[in-house]
């Protein structure tokens, strides 16, 4: 491809823009608490793109995503908690970082009060998946089998959404303490591998992570944890629909900021999040990740965190769930 002198100058200037923005204090960072490729990372990049081009009619300059995974979101949270409250640094994390981790860790590495909610940026349920060798085809059969003999279940690690959802199911549906035995893995990929291989009988997994395996018969979906069926698994009932009204376990992506960010800026970014999630292209992408485009401002995000903090605190105490 032939590059003219004018094109070369344009490319050079384009490459220099992020550095220029940084030098001018015009660079905004969204710190993502998961590695690249995860759904949370995808949501962070949708928000960064929307902010840069002004999805709500107000471009915000150069907005980039930095991935700082580890410790169930604590590493990324600590980095943002230490940042100035100037509207240039935000955190995107799963709500469990603020609702469960304070019950799970003796030392978070940051003070939760040093972060404030800005917006909810989508919610997601999980799917209860089992290996066919377990010999159950519905939730009632799963509960009967667990009462007859202890069943091993996989998760992405202690305190992961899959761990929480299964322990909440055990508690609310009246299974004995030893009916479900937790086998933590290092991430969803390892948990899924063990489930597909039949080494582990069951797992609560993000819907997008198992839908294809359900379709080809390698796994069975017994129920979804949210209040309604999911488009990816239209034949799979919710736990509530399967005979347990009121059961609703979902997790939310939370946009957080260092404490002290002015209310006007929080409202501004909450409006941006709502605008991005309302775009048809965003909704299509979210559907592929089985994420619901549920948005909410600072007040709604704070209420969600408070309610989930109480719920997961109770589960953590019941199960003596600790990391360190």
C-alpha positions in Angstrom: 0.0 0.0 0.0 1.4 3.4 -1.0 1.5 5.9 1.9 1.7 9.6 0.9 3.6 12.2 2.9 0.2 13.6 4.1 -0.9 10.1 5.2 2.4 9.5 7.0 2.0 12.8 8.9 -1.6 11.8 9.8 -0.5 8.4 11.1 2.2 10.0 13.1 -0.2 12.5 14.7 -2.7 9.7 15.3 -0.1 7.6 17.2 0.9 10.6 19.2 -2.6 11.6 20.3 -2.8 9.3 23.4 0.5 10.7 24.6 -0.6 14.3 23.9 -3.8 13.7 25.7 -1.9 12.3 28.7 0.4 15.3 28.7 -2.5 17.6 28.6 -4.4 15.8 31.3 -7.1 14.8 28.9 -6.7 11.0 29.1 -9.5 9.1 31.0 -8.9 5.6 32.2 -11.4 2.8 32.9 -9.6 0.2 35.0 -11.1 -3.2 34.2 -10.9 -5.8 37.0 -10.8 -8.7 34.6 -8.3 -9.7 31.9 -8.8 -9.0 28.2 -11.4 -11.2 26.5 -13.8 -11.5 29.5 -17.3 -10.0 29.2 -16.4 -7.4 31.8 -13.5 -6.3 29.6 -15.9 -6.1 26.6 -18.3 -3.9 28.5 -15.4 -1.6 29.6 -14.4 -1.2 26.0 -17.9 -0.4 24.9 -18.1 2.3 27.6 -14.7 3.7 26.6 -15.6 3.8 23.0 -19.0 5.5 23.8 -17.3 8.0 26.0 -14.7 8.9 23.4 -17.2 9.5 20.6 -19.9 11.0 22.9 -22.7 8.4 22.7 -24.8 10.9 24.7 -23.7 13.9 22.6 -20.8 14.8 24.8 -17.4 13.5 23.7 -15.0 13.0 26.6 -11.6 13.0 24.8 -9.4 10.0 24.8 -10.8 7.1 27.0 -8.7 3.9 27.4 -9.2 0.6 29.2 -6.5 -0.8 31.4 -6.8 -4.4 32.6 -5.7 -5.1 36.2 -7.0 -8.6 37.1 -6.5 -10.5 40.3 -7.8 -11.1 43.8 -11.5 -11.0 42.9 -11.2 -7.3 41.8 -9.2 -6.1 44.8 -6.1 -5.2 42.8 -8.0 -3.0 40.3 -10.0 -1.5 43.2 -6.9 -0.6 45.2 -5.4 1.2 42.1 -8.6 3.3 41.6 -9.1 4.0 45.3 -5.7 5.7 45.3 -6.4 7.9 42.3 -7.5 11.5 42.5 -11.2 12.1 42.3 -10.9 14.3 39.2 -13.1 12.3 36.8 -10.1 10.8 34.9 -10.0 7.4 36.6 -12.9 4.9 36.9 -13.2 1.2 37.8 -15.4 -1.4 36.2 -15.8 -4.5 38.4 -18.3 -7.1 39.3 -20.4 -6.1 42.3 -19.0 -8.9 44.4 -15.8 -6.9 44.8 -17.8 -4.6 47.1 -20.6 -7.0 48.3 -18.7 -10.2 49.1 -15.0 -9.3 49.3 -15.4 -7.3 52.6 -16.7 -10.5 54.1 -14.2 -12.7 52.4 -10.8 -11.0 52.9 -9.2 -9.9 56.1 -7.2 -7.3 54.1 -8.7 -6.0 50.9 -5.8 -3.8 50.1 -8.2 -0.8 49.9 -10.9 0.8 52.0 -14.4 0.2 50.4 -15.4 3.7 51.5 -12.7 5.2 49.2 -14.8 4.1 46.2 -18.2 5.4 45.2 -20.7 4.0 42.8 -21.3 5.9 39.6 -23.5 3.5 37.5 -24.7 0.0 36.9 -23.5 -1.2 33.5 -25.4 -4.4 32.9 -26.4 -7.5 34.9 -26.0 -11.2 34.2 -27.4 -14.5 35.6 -25.8 -17.9 35.7 -26.9 -21.3 34.3 -26.9 -24.5 36.4 -25.1 -26.9 34.1 -24.6 -30.6 34.7 -22.7 -33.4 33.0 -25.0 -36.0 31.4 -23.3 -38.7 33.5 -24.9 -37.2 36.6 -28.2 -38.7 35.3 -30.5 -35.7 36.1 -32.6 -33.8 33.6 -34.2 -31.1 35.7 -33.8 -29.1 38.9 -36.0 -31.4 41.0 -33.8 -34.3 39.9 -30.7 -32.4 40.9 -32.0 -31.7 44.3 -33.0 -35.4 44.8 -29.6 -36.6 43.8 -27.9 -34.1 46.1 -29.9 -35.4 49.0 -29.0 -39.0 48.2 -25.3 -38.4 47.9 -22.9 -35.5 48.0 -22.4 -33.9 44.6 -19.2 -32.1 43.5 -19.6 -28.8 41.9 -17.0 -26.6 40.2 -16.5 -22.8 40.3 -14.0 -20.2 39.1 -12.7 -20.0 42.7 -13.7 -19.1 46.2 -16.1 -16.2 46.2 -16.7 -16.3 42.5 -20.3 -15.8 41.2 -20.7 -19.6 40.6 -19.6 -20.4 44.2 -22.0 -17.8 45.6 -25.0 -18.9 43.4 -24.6 -22.6 44.3 -24.3 -21.9 48.0 -27.3 -19.6 47.9 -29.3 -22.3 46.0 -28.2 -24.9 48.6 -29.3 -22.7 51.5 -32.6 -21.4 50.0 -33.8 -24.7 48.6 -33.1 -26.6 51.9 -30.3 -28.9 51.0 -28.1 -30.2 53.9 -24.8 -28.6 54.4 -22.8 -31.5 52.9 -25.1 -32.1 49.9 -22.9 -30.0 47.6 -19.1 -30.1 47.8 -17.3 -27.1 46.3 -14.2 -27.7 44.1 -12.7 -24.3 43.2 -10.7 -23.8 40.0 -8.5 -21.0 38.7 -11.1 -19.4 36.5 -14.1 -20.4 34.5 -12.1 -22.1 31.7 -10.7 -24.6 34.1 -14.0 -25.2 35.8 -15.7 -25.7 32.4 -13.0 -28.2 31.3 -13.5 -30.3 34.5 -17.3 -30.2 33.9 -17.0 -31.2 30.3 -14.7 -34.1 31.2 -17.1 -35.4 33.8 -14.6 -35.0 36.6 -17.1 -32.6 38.2 -20.9 -33.1 38.0 -22.2 -29.6 38.1 -21.5 -25.9 38.1 -23.2 -22.5 37.9 -21.6 -20.8 34.9 -22.2 -17.6 33.0 -24.8 -18.5 30.4 -22.6 -17.5 27.4 -19.9 -19.9 28.6 -22.0 -23.0 28.3 -24.8 -22.4 25.8 -23.0 -24.1 22.9 -22.2 -27.1 25.0 -25.8 -27.5 25.9 -26.9 -27.3 22.3 -24.5 -30.0 21.2 -25.6 -32.3 24.1 -22.3 -32.3 26.0 -23.9 -30.6 29.0 -27.4 -30.2 30.3 -28.9 -26.9 31.5 -31.3 -27.4 34.4 -32.1 -23.8 35.4 -31.0 -20.1 35.1 -30.5 -18.1 38.3 -32.2 -14.9 37.1 -35.9 -14.2 37.3 -36.6 -15.1 33.6 -35.5 -17.4 30.8 -32.5 -16.3 28.7 -32.5 -16.0 24.9 -29.5 -18.2 24.7 -31.3 -21.0 26.6 -34.9 -20.5 25.7 -36.0 -24.0 26.9 -34.3 -23.7 30.3 -36.6 -22.4 33.1 -35.5 -20.1 35.8 -35.1 -21.5 39.3 -38.2 -19.5 40.3 -40.2 -21.0 37.4 -39.0 -24.5 38.3 -40.9 -24.3 41.6 -39.0 -21.8 43.8 -40.7 -18.4 43.6 -38.6 -15.4 44.5 -35.3 -17.0 43.7 -33.2 -14.4 41.8 -29.4 -14.4 41.7 -27.8 -11.9 39.3 -24.6 -10.0 39.3 -23.9 -6.5 38.1 -21.1 -4.6 36.5 -20.4 -1.5 38.5 -18.7 1.7 37.4 -17.0 3.2 40.4 -14.9 6.3 41.1 -12.6 7.5 43.8 -14.4 9.0 46.7 -15.1 12.7 46.3 -16.1 12.8 42.6 -18.6 15.6 42.3 -22.2 14.5 42.0 -22.6 16.4 38.7 -19.8 14.3 37.2 -21.3 11.0 38.6 -24.6 11.9 37.0 -22.9 12.8 33.7 -21.2 9.4 33.5 -24.3 7.6 34.6 -26.1 9.2 31.7 -23.3 8.1 29.4 -23.6 4.5 30.5 -27.3 4.6 30.0 -26.9 6.0 26.5 -24.3 3.3 25.5 -26.4 0.5 26.8 -29.4 1.8 24.9 -27.6 1.6 21.5 -28.7 -1.3 19.3 -25.2 -2.3 18.5 -24.3 -2.5 22.2 -27.4 -4.5 22.9 -26.4 -7.0 20.2 -22.9 -7.3 21.7 -24.3 -7.8 25.2 -26.8 -10.4 24.0 -23.8 -12.4 22.8 -22.3 -12.3 26.3 -25.7 -13.1 27.9 -25.5 -9.7 29.6 -28.8 -7.7 30.2 -28.4 -4.0 29.3 -29.7 -2.9 32.7 -28.4 0.6 33.6 -28.8 2.6 36.8 -27.4 5.8 38.3 -25.4 6.3 41.5 -28.5 5.8 43.8 -29.6 2.6 42.1 -26.0 1.2 42.1 -25.6 2.0 45.8 -28.9 0.3 46.6 -27.9 -2.8 44.6 -24.5 -3.0 46.5 -26.2 -2.6 49.9 -28.7 -5.4 49.2 -26.1 -7.7 47.8 -23.7 -6.9 50.6 -26.3 -8.1 53.1 -27.1 -11.3 51.1 -23.6 -12.4 50.5 -22.5 -11.6 54.0 -25.1 -14.0 55.3 -23.9 -16.7 52.8 -20.3 -16.1 53.8 -21.1 -16.5 57.5 -23.2 -19.7 56.9 -20.5 -21.3 54.9 -17.5 -19.9 56.8 -16.3 -18.6 53.4 -12.9 -17.0 53.8 -9.8 -16.3 51.6 -7.4 -14.7 53.9 
